């Protein structure tokens, strides 16, 4: 049996990893369980939310984990291990994160593992970022770069594998990093040129991409996608997240050669603080008008450890406090607009992904978008009319490809394979001008009330947090509890833990969510505790 098991936690993996840790603890209580990764960006917050682990490591984990293993082998204590927290009988102890001293080395995971190098190889020559965007966990790290010889050695290992067909550089801005390191960049180019069949993808900014020497530079490679993360066309939104430096570069988008624009995938995030529906959709129209046809549009995540998480209340951001951390609404972007943005983002992102596999499809999409500059507005109107999104996507495919389009089944198969459902604002979180239907008025068959806590227990738990229960509405899948909190009406929802809808927390075999201007999240915590104290009798 292992003595220690370590988990690297990401937003997408933290739930299953926490479940695995609890199962290990139940089976073998003597095992030490360690957590690290982006989910531990704020240790004190993490251990308050999650009690499944014995030790947690904040920041780069390789060196602290190695030292931890050495201490365990020698029977020593944990004092002085940078970024380490551990559980004691008196609570958690937290060692400070390492500051100062020479930069820690970044391990080489490529050269020792040639058998795993296949398909698209994701590569980082650096860690961290020199920018300080408020929504990003990289903003908490300074930029650290690998030694040039290590970079070349790793890239040679990658290109030596015939099973690798693409290299995706995941550095925050490849051209920015190597703008003043011409010798290292030329060495990188020389390695990449040994494989003329490799597709090269990378991230950069409009200002660096607009440099006069870039077209000739990129002409030496088989360049596929160039990801340009502008995040928003709204100056107010960019200022709100500490991206004022990016505002002058928006004009550079209109200076890129048309042939280069076809390679560009514009990355946007919605809704940044200060973004409005008008600025978001007019920004999309402006980009399409410039000739950009490929988009990746992401919902704003309020990640642990970020400045935006700390400022969320002051900025009027309502979001899921547990993974996947989706923003539900902001003070300038109401829920109905979120529905529209989510639907349009979903269609445009999938349209780009499906047409990004072969160059001929990229050209086809580019040509069609130029001939149909108003197509984003048409998609938005169909989303507002609540047409199914796969039907909207299929309609765009038919408009682009005509008789060559394979039909709805092809779109459906792609969606099922990709498991893409992050566009959807669940019914339990939707609002309308009239508000949710009152109890018993929608004609739905009643559910089993016995599967939920008694009404008096719910009322007592919520009233202790200043929330008055006005009514309940029960359907076969959801118990909705309408409350008054101050001057606001809010709906709380309880549904089965196997339901895929977005949710605030899991409590026993239920999930809980809310809809409306909830300002005191202790109401949700009271609801969770009530469910945990009154388990389901289904």
N, C-alpha and C positions, 0 to 999 in steps of 0.2 A: 504494500500500500504506500502511496506517496506521503511524504511528510508535509509537503507544501504544494498548493495548486494556485497558480496566478492567472488572472483574467485581465485582458485588455478590453476596456468597456467603451463602446461607442453608442450613440443614441439608438441605432438600429439593433444593437446586440445586448444592451444592458438588461432588458427584461428576461430573455432566455438565460443569460449568464447568471443573473441573480437567482433564477429558479434552479439552475444547475448547482450553484453554491449552496443553496438551502438543502437540496437533495444530498449533496456530499456531507454536509454537517449532520444530517439525520442518520446517514449510513455510517459515517466515521467521524465522530466528534473531535478526535485528536488531530485531524488535518488542519493546518493553518491555511486560511483562505485569504489571498491577497488580490486587491483590485487596483488597477491603474488605467491609463488612457484618458481621452478627452472628457469622459463623464466625471472624472475626479479633478476637474479643473479648479474646483472650490471644495477643499476637503471637508471643512467644517459643515458646509451645507450638505455635502454628500452623505456624511455619516449620520446627519440628523434625519435624512430621508431614507437611508438604506442601512439596515443592521445585519446584512447577510455576510459581511466580511470581517476578518480579524485585523487586517492591516490594509492601509491604502497608501499609494505613492502618487504624489502630485508632480507633474512635469515629466521630463524625459526619464524613463524608468530603468534603462539598461544598467547604468552604474549603481543606483541605489539598490536594485534587485540583486545584483552581484554581491554587493557589500552585505546585504541582508542574509544571503545564503552563507556567506563566509562566517558571519556572526553566529548563525544558527549552528553551523558545523562545529564552531569553537566553544559553543555554550555561552556566548557573550550576550550583552544587552543591546538595545536598539538606539541608545543615545547617540546623537551626532550624525545619523544617516540622513542626508538631506532629503527633504520633502516627504519623509515617512511619518505616518500616523498609526498608532496601534491602540487597541482596546486594553484597558486595565480595570481592576476592580473599582477604581474611583472615577471611571469615565475614560474618555479618549485623551491621549497625549499627542501633541503635534510638534515635530521637529521643523525648524524653518527651512524654506526652500533655499537651495544653494545660490549664493550671489557672489560675484567676483571670481577671480582665479581664471586660469586658461580655459577656453571653451572645451567642453567635453567632446570626445570623438563621436562621430556618427557611425554605427557599426555597418560593415559591408555584409548585406544579406544575399547578394547576387552571386559573387564568385564561388562561395561554398555550396551553392544549391543549383547547379546547372540543370538538374533533372526537373526542376519546377519552372523553368523559363520557357513559356509557350504563349501563343496568342499575343494579346496586347500587353506589353510590359510597362507598368507604371513606375516612373523613376523620379526621385527627388535628389537633386545635387545639394540642396540646402534644407534647413528646417527653420521655421519661423518666418517673419515678415518685418520689413522696415516700416510698414504703414501701421496705423493704429485705428482701423475701422472698428466702431463700437460693437458690431454684431459678431465679431470674429474672435475665436479662441486663439488664433495665431498672433493676435495683437498683444497677447500677454507674454510672448516670447521674443527675444531679440533674434535677428537673423544670424544663423550659423551656417557656414559653408564647409563642405568637404574639401579636403586637400585635393588639388588638381590631379595628382597622380592616382588617388583613389577613384576619382570620377572616371578617368580614362580606363582604369583597370576594370571597373564595374561595367562601363559601357561596352568594353571589348568582350566581357563575358556574356552580356546580353546579345550583342550582334553575332556572336559565335554560335548561338543556338538557332538552327534552321527552323525550329518551330515557332520562333518569334516573328510576327508579321507587322508589328507596329510598336513604337515607343511613345508613350505619353508622358511628357515632362510635366510634373505636377508642381514645379516651383511657382511661387506666387506671380512672378513676371520674368520669364526667361531672358527676354531682351534687356530688361532693366538691370538684372543681376550681372550680365556679361557685357554691358555697354562699355565699361571701362576695363574689361579684362579680355582684350582682343586675343592675346596669345592662347589663353585657356579655351576661348570659344573656338578658335581655329583648330585646336587639337580635338575638340568635341566634334566639329564638322568633319574632320578627317576620318574619325572613327565611323561616323554615321554614313559617310560616302562609300564605305566598304560594302554596304548592303543597299544597292540601288532599289531593291524591291521593298524596303521598309517604308511604311507610312509614318511620318513624324507629326505629332500633335503637341501643342504647347499653349500656355497661358501668357498673355501680355496685355498691355494697355494701349489705347488708341494713339497716345503721344509717341510711344516707342515704335509702334507699327507704321506710323506715318513718316518715319525717318527716311530720307532719300535713298540710303544704301540698302534698305531692307529688301526690296524686290529682287535685286541681284543676289543678295545673300541667300534668300529662300529659294532662289532658282537652282541652287546647288543640291537641293534635297527634294524628296517626294513629300511635299507638305500636304497634310489632310486638313483636319480641323485646327483653326486658330481660335482659341477661346478668349474672348475679350469681355471681361467682367466690368461693365459700366454700372450695373446694379439699378440705376434709375436715370431718367432724363430730367428729373426735377432738381433744380438747384437747391431748393429748400430741403428736400429729402437728403441730398448728398451732404449738405452742411450739418444736418441733424445727426449724422452718423460719422462725423469727422472725416469726410471725403471731399472737403473743399478743394484739395489739390487736383481732383479729377474734373472739376467743372470746366476749366479751359480746354481740356482734352476732348470734350464732347464735339467741339468744332472740327477736330482732326478726323472724325468719322466721315465727314463729307469730303475729305481730301484724299482718301485712299483710292488707288486705281480700281476700276470696276472688276478686273480679273481677281484682284486680291480680296475684294469684298465677298466673293463667292466662297472663299475659304473661311471667312469669319463666322463664328457662331456667337451671337450677342447674348451675354448672360445678364439677366435681370433678377431682382429680388422684390417681391411685393408683400405687404405694403410697408416700406420704410417709414419711420416717423416723419410726418409732414407731407407724405405722399397723399394725393387725393385721387378719386376715380378719374377725374378729368385729366390730371397730369399723367397718370399711368397710361390711359388709353391714347391720349394725344401724343405721348412719347413713343408708343408703338407705331402710330401712324407716321410720325416723323421719321422713324428708323426705316420703315417700309418705303417711304418716299425717297430715302437716300439710296435705296437699292439693296437693303439687307433683307434676306429671306429666311435665315436660319436662326432659331432662338432656343435657348434653354432658360426657362423662367421658373424660379423656385419660390416657394412660400418662405416668408421670413421666419426663422427659428430663433427663439429667445434662449440662447444656450447658457448653461451654467458657467460661471466664472467670467462672463463678458460684461463690459461696461453697460451694454444695453439692458442686460438682465437687472443690474443694480438700479438703473434709471427708469425701468419699465413703468412703475407706478406714476412717477412724475410726468412721463410722456403719454400716459393714457393708453398703454398697450395692454390688451387682454389676451392671454395665451395659455396653452397647456403647460403646467408646471413640471410635468413628467414627460419623458419621450413620447412622441416625436417633437414636442416643444413648439408646435404650430401656433402662429399668431391667429387669433380668432377675429379680432377687430381692433381698430385704433380710434383715436378721437377724431381723425379726419377720414377714416375709411370704414364705413359701417358694414354690418354683416351682409346686407343685400349686394353691396358692391364687391365684397369678398367672394360671394358666389360667382359673380360675373367674371372677376379677374381669375379665379381658380379655373373656371371652365375654359376661358380663352387661353390661359397659360398651358393648360393640359393639351389642348388641340394643337397649338403652335409648337410645343416641345416635341410631341410625338410626330408631327408632320416633318420636323427637322430631323429627328432620329431616323425615321423610316427612309427619308430621302438622302441620308448622309452616308449610305453604305458604298455606293459606287459613284464615280464622277458624273456619269450620264444622268443619274437622278438628281444630282445637285444642280446641273445645268437646266434640267427640266423644271425644277422647282423655282429656280432663279428667274427663268424666262416667264413663267406663269405669274409670279408675284409682281414683276414689272408691268405686266399687262392688266393686273387686277389690284391696283393700289388700295382700293377700299375694302379688301377682303376681310381685314380684321374687324371692321365695323359690322360686316355681315355675320361673322362668327359670333360676335358679341350679341347681336340681335337674336340669333337662334338660341344662344345660351340663356338669354333673358326670357325667352319663350319656353324654357325648360324642356327643349328637345334633348333626347339622349345624346351624350357626347360622342359615343361611338358612331351614331348616325350622322352627326355633324362632321366628324372626321372622314367618314366614308363619303359624304357629299363633296367634301373638298377634293378627295382622291378622284372621284368621278369627274369633277370639273377639270382637274389637271390632266388625267390620263384617258378620259373618254372610254371607248370600248376596251382599252387595255386594262382597265381596272378590274380586279378579280372579284370584287363584290364584298358585301358586309362580312362574310365568314372570314376572309383574309384579315380584315381589320380586327375582328373579334379574337382570332387566334393570336395575333401579335400582342393584343392587350393582355390576354390570359398568360402568355409566356412571360411578358415583362412584369406581370403583377402590379400594374400601375393603377393605384386608386387614390393617390395623394391629392388629386384634383377635387375630390368630393367633400362638400360640407354636409355632414350627415343630417338627416331630417331632425334628429334630436337636438341639433345645435342651430337650426334655421329659425329665423324670425321673419315676420312680415309686418306691414303697416298696421294690421289689425291685431297682431300678437297671436300666440298659439291658441288653438281652439279650446274653449272651456270644456270642462269635464262632461262627457256624455253627449257631445253635440256632433261628433264626426261620424256616427253610425258604425264605428268599428266594433267588433265583438269584444266583450270584456275579457280581460286576462284573469289570472289567478292571484287575488290579493294576498292569499296566504303565503305566497312566496316572498313577501317583503316584510320589513319591520312593522309592528302595529302603528296605527295612526297617532296614538297618544305618545308613543316613544319617539317618533319622528318629530312631532310638534314640540315636545319637551327639549330634545337635543337642539333643534333649530332656534327655538325661542331663547335659549341660553346664550345665543350669539346675536340676539336682537332681530331675528327674522320671524315674522308672523306667517303661519301657514294659512293661505286663503282657500285653497281647494286642491283636490287631487283629480288626475285624469288617468285612467288605466286602459291600456289596449293590450293586445296579446304579447307584445314584446317589451313594453316600457311603462313604468310608473312615472308620471310627470307630477311634480309638486310645485304649485305656484306659490311663491312667497312674496311678501312685501318687506323690503329692507330700506328703511328710511323712506324716501319718496319714489323708490324704484320698484318695478315689478320684475321678478326674475323667475325663470322656470328651472327647476332642478330635475334631472332625469336619472333613473336607475334602470339598467338593463343587464342582460346576461353577459357574463365575462367572455363568452365565445363570440359575441357580436363584434363585427369589424369596425364599428363606428369610432370616431375620435372620442376621447374621454379624458377626464381629469385624473382619476385614480382608479385602481382596482381594489375592491374591498370584498374579501371572501370570494364568492362565485358571482359577484356583480361588478359592473362598471358604473361609475357616476360621471355625469357631465352637467353642464349648465348652459343656459341661453339668456342673454340680457346683461344689463350693466351691473354685474356683481363686483362690488368694491372691497368686500371683506372676505378673503379666501378662507378664513377660519370657519365660515359657514360650511364650506365643502369638507373641511376636516371633521367638523361635527357630524356631517352626514356619513362620512367614511366610518367614524368610530361607532355610530349607531348601527350601521350594517354589520360591523365586526362583532358588536355585542349582541345582536339579534340575527344570527345566521339564518339563511334560507331554509325553509322546510319543504322545498319542492321534492 
